[in-house]
Amino acid sequence: MSLQYVFMEAFNNIRRNGLVVLGAILAVFISLQLMFGTLIFGEIARINTLRWEEDVRVIAFLREEFRDVDALRDEVAGWDEVAEVIIFSKADAQEEALEMLANNSSARRVIEERPGILPASIRVRPVNLEQYDPIVQRLQSSPGVSEIITAGPQIAALAALRDGLRVVFSILSVALGVAAVALIANTIQMAIYARREEIEIMRLVGASNWYVRTPFVIEGMIEGLVGGALAIGVAIGVYRVAVQRLTTLPEFISIEIGPEFLTRWSLIILMFGVLVGVLGSSLSLAVHRYLKT
C-alpha cells in the first residue's frame, strides 16, 4: 500500500463530500479556537495576577502621635503571613503623592503647602494573595494604626473571575470537541457508504482491513489538522491585532505573552486537532458494517 494511494483516496473522499467535510472542519476549528483563546486569556490573566500579587500591599496608616514605628515593623515582619514590611514616612508619602499627581497642579499645590498632611504608614506584602485578610485583622488590633487599605479583595475577585471563565470556556471546548468528533465520524460514514460497492469488491479480492481503512483515517486526520491550523492562525492573528490596537491600556495591565507559550500550545493544539480527526474516523470505522471483519 503506497502513500500516494492513501492520500489520493483520502482527498478524493474529501472532494466527494465537500459540504459535510467543511462542517466537520468548522466544528474542529470552533472548538480548538475556543480552547486556544481560553489558553491565551488564561495566560494573560495569570501573568497579570502574578504581577498584581507582587504589588499587593496592606497599607496601615499610622496615628499622628504613634512613635514605636520600628517596633511595629519588627513585630509585623515576624508574622508567618508576611513577606516584607516597609516603613513609609510622611516625606515618602509626600514624594509619592507629588509623583502620582504630576498632572494635577491644584492638588500638588495643596500637598506642597501642607507637607505634613499625609500620614506615615507601614506597607506589608503578604506571602501570597490569600493571606492579606489575616494581616488586616491583626493590624486592626494595633493601637498605632488609624486606617488600613488594601487591593487584595479586588485582585482576589479578579482571580476568581479568571478561574470561573476558564472553567466555562473549558466546558464549551470539550462540548464542541465532542461535536467535532461526531461530525468527522459522520463525514467518514458518508464516504464509506458512497464507496460501499468498491469496498465490497476490494474485500472480495483479498484487500486487507488496513488497506481499506487507512484512507479514511487519513481523511479524518486531514480534517482535524486543517481545523487545528485554522484555529491557531485565527487565534494568534486576533491576539496580535489586539496587542497592536490596545496600546492605551493602563500600565498595570499587560497583554504581552512570550513566544514560547504560543509556539508550545500551537503544536499541542495542532496535535489535538489530528487526534480529534483520528478519533472521529476510528469511531466511524469501528461501527460501520461495510468494514467489519
C-alpha positions as CSV (number, residue, x, y, z in Angstrom):
1,M,0.0,0.0,0.0
2,S,1.7,3.2,-1.2
3,L,1.4,6.7,0.5
4,Q,0.3,8.1,-2.9
5,Y,-2.7,5.7,-2.9
6,V,-3.6,6.5,0.7
7,F,-3.6,10.3,0.2
8,M,-5.2,10.2,-3.2
9,E,-8.1,8.2,-1.8
10,A,-8.4,10.5,1.2
11,F,-8.5,13.7,-0.9
12,N,-11.0,12.0,-3.3
13,N,-13.3,11.3,-0.3
14,I,-13.0,14.9,0.9
15,R,-13.8,16.2,-2.6
16,R,-16.9,14.0,-2.9
17,N,-18.3,15.2,0.4
18,G,-17.2,18.8,0.4
19,L,-20.0,20.4,2.4
20,V,-20.0,17.7,5.1
21,V,-16.2,17.9,5.3
22,L,-16.4,21.7,5.6
23,G,-18.9,21.3,8.5
24,A,-16.5,18.9,10.3
25,I,-13.5,21.2,9.8
26,L,-15.6,24.2,11.1
27,A,-16.5,22.2,14.2
28,V,-12.9,21.4,14.8
29,F,-11.9,25.0,14.1
30,I,-14.5,26.5,16.5
31,S,-13.7,24.1,19.4
32,L,-10.0,24.5,19.1
33,Q,-10.3,28.2,18.5
34,L,-12.2,28.5,21.7
35,M,-9.7,26.2,23.5
36,F,-6.7,28.2,22.3
37,G,-8.4,31.5,23.0
38,T,-9.1,30.3,26.6
39,L,-5.4,29.3,27.0
40,I,-4.3,32.8,25.8
41,F,-6.7,34.5,28.0
42,G,-5.7,32.4,30.9
43,E,-2.0,33.1,30.4
44,I,-2.6,36.9,30.2
45,A,-4.7,36.6,33.4
46,R,-2.0,34.5,35.1
47,I,0.8,37.0,34.2
48,N,-1.2,40.0,35.4
49,T,-2.4,38.3,38.6
50,L,1.2,37.4,39.5
51,R,2.2,41.0,38.8
52,W,-0.6,42.3,40.9
53,E,0.1,39.8,43.7
54,E,3.7,41.1,43.8
55,D,2.4,44.6,44.1
56,V,-0.3,43.9,46.7
57,R,0.4,45.8,49.9
58,V,-1.6,46.1,53.0
59,I,-1.2,49.7,53.8
60,A,-1.6,50.6,57.5
61,F,-1.7,54.4,58.1
62,L,-0.2,55.4,61.5
63,R,-1.7,57.7,64.1
64,E,0.0,61.1,64.3
65,E,1.1,60.5,67.9
66,F,2.4,57.0,67.3
67,R,6.2,56.7,67.8
68,D,7.0,53.0,68.1
69,V,7.2,52.5,64.3
70,D,10.3,50.4,64.3
71,A,8.9,48.1,67.0
72,L,5.6,47.7,65.0
73,R,7.6,46.9,61.8
74,D,9.7,44.3,63.6
75,E,6.5,42.7,65.1
76,V,4.7,42.5,61.7
77,A,7.8,41.2,60.0
78,G,7.8,38.2,62.3
79,W,4.3,37.1,61.2
80,D,4.3,34.0,59.1
81,E,1.9,35.6,56.6
82,V,4.3,38.5,55.9
83,A,6.9,38.5,53.2
84,E,8.1,42.1,53.5
85,V,7.4,45.3,55.6
86,I,8.3,48.8,54.5
87,I,8.1,51.9,56.6
88,F,6.7,54.8,54.6
89,S,7.4,58.2,56.3
90,K,5.5,61.4,55.8
91,A,8.2,62.6,53.5
92,D,8.0,59.4,51.4
93,A,4.2,59.7,51.2
94,Q,4.5,63.3,50.0
95,E,7.1,62.4,47.4
96,E,4.9,59.5,46.1
97,A,1.8,61.8,46.0
98,L,3.5,64.5,44.1
99,E,4.7,62.0,41.6
100,M,1.2,60.5,41.2
101,L,-0.3,63.9,40.9
102,A,2.1,65.2,38.3
103,N,-0.7,66.4,36.0
104,N,-2.9,67.9,38.8
105,S,-1.4,71.2,39.7
106,S,-4.0,72.2,42.2
107,A,-3.7,69.0,44.3
108,R,0.1,69.3,44.1
109,R,-0.1,72.8,45.4
110,V,-2.1,71.7,48.5
111,I,0.4,69.0,49.3
112,E,3.4,71.3,48.8
113,E,1.8,74.0,51.1
114,R,1.0,71.4,53.8
115,P,3.8,68.9,53.8
116,G,2.6,67.1,56.9
117,I,-0.9,66.4,55.6
118,L,-0.2,62.8,54.5
119,P,0.2,60.3,57.3
120,A,3.1,57.9,57.7
121,S,2.4,54.2,57.1
122,I,3.8,50.7,57.0
123,R,3.3,48.7,53.8
124,V,3.0,45.0,54.2
125,R,3.4,42.4,51.4
126,P,1.7,39.1,52.1
127,V,3.4,35.8,51.3
128,N,0.5,35.1,49.0
129,L,-2.7,36.7,47.9
130,E,-5.0,34.7,50.2
131,Q,-3.2,35.9,53.3
132,Y,-4.0,39.6,53.2
133,D,-7.1,39.2,55.4
134,P,-5.4,37.7,58.5
135,I,-2.8,40.5,58.2
136,V,-5.5,43.2,58.1
137,Q,-7.3,41.6,61.2
138,R,-4.0,41.6,63.2
139,L,-3.1,45.1,62.2
140,Q,-6.5,46.4,63.3
141,S,-5.7,45.5,66.8
142,S,-2.6,47.6,66.9
143,P,-3.1,50.9,68.8
144,G,-0.8,52.8,66.4
145,V,-2.9,52.1,63.3
146,S,-5.6,54.5,62.3
147,E,-6.8,53.1,58.9
148,I,-6.0,50.1,56.7
149,I,-6.4,49.8,53.0
150,T,-5.6,47.0,50.5
151,A,-6.4,46.0,46.9
152,G,-6.4,42.3,48.0
153,P,-10.2,41.8,47.7
154,Q,-10.3,43.3,44.2
155,I,-7.4,41.1,43.0
156,A,-8.9,38.0,44.6
157,A,-12.2,38.8,42.8
158,L,-10.4,39.1,39.5
159,A,-8.6,35.8,40.1
160,A,-11.9,34.1,40.9
161,L,-13.4,35.6,37.7
162,R,-10.5,34.3,35.7
163,D,-10.9,30.8,37.2
164,G,-14.6,30.8,36.6
165,L,-14.2,31.9,32.9
166,R,-11.6,29.2,32.4
167,V,-14.0,26.5,33.6
168,V,-16.8,27.8,31.4
169,F,-14.6,28.0,28.3
170,S,-13.1,24.6,29.0
171,I,-16.6,23.0,29.2
172,L,-17.6,24.7,26.0
173,S,-14.4,23.5,24.3
174,V,-15.0,19.9,25.4
175,A,-18.6,20.0,24.2
176,L,-17.6,21.4,20.8
177,G,-14.7,18.9,20.6
178,V,-17.2,16.1,21.0
179,A,-19.4,17.6,18.3
180,A,-16.3,17.8,16.1
181,V,-15.6,14.1,16.6
182,A,-19.2,13.3,15.8
183,L,-19.2,15.4,12.6
184,I,-15.9,13.8,11.4
185,A,-17.4,10.4,12.2
186,N,-20.5,11.3,10.1
187,T,-18.3,12.5,7.3
188,I,-16.4,9.2,7.2
189,Q,-19.6,7.3,7.4
190,M,-20.9,9.1,4.3
191,A,-17.6,8.4,2.4
192,I,-17.8,4.7,3.3
193,Y,-21.4,4.5,2.2
194,A,-20.6,6.2,-1.1
195,R,-17.9,3.7,-1.8
196,R,-19.7,0.6,-0.4
197,E,-19.7,-1.3,-3.7
198,E,-16.0,-0.6,-4.3
199,I,-15.2,-1.6,-0.8
200,E,-17.1,-4.9,-1.2
201,I,-15.1,-5.7,-4.3
202,M,-11.8,-4.9,-2.6
203,R,-12.7,-7.2,0.2
204,L,-13.7,-10.0,-2.2
205,V,-10.3,-9.8,-4.0
206,G,-8.5,-10.1,-0.6
207,A,-7.7,-6.5,0.3
208,S,-6.6,-6.2,4.0
209,N,-8.6,-4.2,6.6
210,W,-5.8,-1.6,6.8
211,Y,-5.7,-1.2,3.0
212,V,-9.4,-0.3,3.1
213,R,-9.4,1.6,6.3
214,T,-6.2,3.7,6.1
215,P,-7.5,6.3,3.6
216,F,-10.5,7.0,5.8
217,V,-8.2,7.5,8.9
218,I,-6.0,9.9,6.8
219,E,-9.2,11.8,5.8
220,G,-10.1,12.3,9.4
221,M,-6.6,13.4,10.3
222,I,-6.6,15.9,7.4
223,E,-9.9,17.4,8.6
224,G,-8.6,17.7,12.2
225,L,-5.3,19.1,11.0
226,V,-6.9,21.8,8.8
227,G,-9.3,22.7,11.6
228,G,-6.5,23.0,14.1
229,A,-4.3,25.0,11.8
230,L,-7.1,27.5,11.1
231,A,-7.8,27.8,14.9
232,I,-4.2,28.5,15.6
233,G,-3.9,31.1,12.7
234,V,-7.0,33.0,13.7
235,A,-6.3,32.9,17.5
236,I,-2.8,34.2,17.1
237,G,-3.9,36.7,14.4
238,V,-6.6,38.1,16.7
239,Y,-4.2,38.2,19.6
240,R,-1.5,40.1,17.6
241,V,-4.1,42.7,16.4
242,A,-5.3,43.2,20.0
243,V,-1.7,43.8,21.1
244,Q,-1.2,46.4,18.3
245,R,-4.5,48.1,18.9
246,L,-4.7,48.1,22.7
247,T,-1.8,50.5,23.2
248,T,-3.7,52.8,25.6
249,L,-4.2,50.2,28.4
250,P,-3.2,51.2,31.9
251,E,0.4,50.4,32.8
252,F,-0.7,47.8,35.4
253,I,-2.4,45.7,32.7
254,S,-0.2,43.8,30.2
255,I,-1.4,41.6,27.4
256,E,2.1,40.6,26.2
257,I,2.8,36.8,26.4
258,G,6.0,35.0,25.5
259,P,6.5,33.4,22.0
260,E,7.4,30.2,23.7
261,F,3.9,29.9,25.1
262,L,2.3,30.5,21.6
263,T,4.7,28.0,20.0
264,R,4.3,25.3,22.6
265,W,0.5,25.5,22.6
266,S,0.2,25.8,18.8
267,L,1.9,22.5,18.5
268,I,-0.3,20.9,21.2
269,I,-3.5,22.3,19.5
270,L,-2.4,21.0,16.2
271,M,-1.8,17.5,17.6
272,F,-5.1,17.7,19.4
273,G,-6.8,18.5,16.1
274,V,-5.2,15.5,14.5
275,L,-6.3,13.4,17.5
276,V,-9.9,14.6,17.1
277,G,-9.8,13.6,13.4
278,V,-8.4,10.1,14.3
279,L,-11.0,9.6,17.0
280,G,-13.8,10.6,14.6
281,S,-12.6,8.4,11.8
282,S,-11.8,5.5,14.1
283,L,-15.3,5.7,15.7
284,S,-16.9,5.6,12.3
285,L,-14.7,2.7,11.1
286,A,-15.4,0.7,14.3
287,V,-19.1,0.7,13.8
288,H,-19.6,0.7,10.0
289,R,-20.9,-2.7,8.7
290,Y,-19.1,-2.4,5.4
291,L,-15.7,-2.5,7.2
292,K,-16.3,-5.2,9.7
293,T,-14.1,-8.3,9.6
